[in-house]
C-alpha cells in the first residue's frame, strides 16, 4: 500500500527553492483571496495579471516537464472551474464568474504541491505526514456526517475516500499529500471571507456538502494526476512533430539545392 512512498531514512536534500515556492504561494493565496472578498471586477482582473507574472517567475527555474505539467493543470482545472461553478453551480464566486486569478492560481497551487512533494521535509517524514493528513481529514469528514455539523457534508466524506485511493494507490503520493495542505488552506480562507461559497446540496449527487467539503483535496488530486500523466506524452508528441518539421525542411532544402545545380 505504501510502495510509492519514498524509502525510510533516505538521504533527502533540502532545497531552498522548494520551500520558497510553497511559502510564497501560501502567502499569495491568503492575500489574494482576502483582497478579493470586497474587490471590484477590475481589481479581480488586476489580481489575475499579478498571478500570471508570479507564476511565470516561479516557472523560470523549472524544467520542461514541470512547465508542461503546470500548463496542463491550468487548462484542465480552468475547464473544470467553468463546468463546476457557472454551469453546474457546485460553488459560486461573488460575481458568478471564474475570477481572472483562478487559472494562474491553479498553476501556482500545482507547482507548490510538486515543490513540497519533492522537498526533503516531505520525503523524510512521508509516513508521519500521511498519518497526520489521514487523521485530520478523516476526523473532519466524520464530523460532517455526524449530525453535529452546521451543514452536512456527505460529499466531503465521499471525496475523502477518493483522496485515500489517490494517496495509497496513486504513483505520486507526496504530491497528493502536499496538495491537501495548500488546497485546504485556500478553501478555508476563500469560503471564510466569502470569495466563493459551496452549494449546500451538490447538484450532481444531490447530497449535502460542506462549505468547503472536507475531502475537497481529491478534486485537486485529479488535476495533479492529469497533469503528471499527460506531460510526458505531450512532450514526446511535440518533439516528434518538431523533428518531422525539421526533416521536411531539410529535404526541401536538399531538393531546392539539387534543382539549382
Buried (B, 14 or more C-beta within 10 A) or exposed (E): EEEBBBEEEEEBEEEEEBBEBBEBBBEBBBEBBBBBEEBEEEBBBBBBEBBBEBBEEBBEEBEEEBBBBBBBBBBBBBEBBBEBBEEEEBBBBBEEBBBBBBBBBBBBBBBBBBBBBBBBBBBBBBEEBBEBBBEEBBEBBBBBBEEEBEBBBBBBBBBBEBBBEBBBEBEBBBBBBBBBBBBBBBBEBBBEBEBBBBBEBBEEEEBBBBBBBBBBBBBBBBBBBBBBBBBEEBBEEEEEEEEEEEEEEEEEEEEEEEEEE
